[in-house]
Amino acid sequence: MGYITGLTRNRKEWIPQFIVSIDEETCIGCGRCYKVCAHEVLGFEEVDEDDSAKMFMTVENPGSCVGCQACGRTCSKKAFTFAPVEM
């Protein structure tokens, strides 16, 4: 079974890694990943624990992910999980 592949500008084969999940315990809600995603895949979720105003990121539109992993590369906490799509 193969994976969906793409090509880079130099015609090198590339396997996109699509977002699967974000670890809510690890995420600090800084929003860096939200800012780099041009496809509106991510959203904010607020935790209402004793007025702490803690936020973390969620995957709102997984179908819009193009597999670039820009969000994961900007995450200092490494809270993202990615996987390729099988054909």
Secondary structure, 3 states (H helix, E strand, C coil): CCECCEECCCCCEECCCEEEEECCCCCCCCCHHHHHCCCCCEEEEEECCCCCCEEEEEECCHHHCCCCCHHHHHCCCCCEEEECCEC
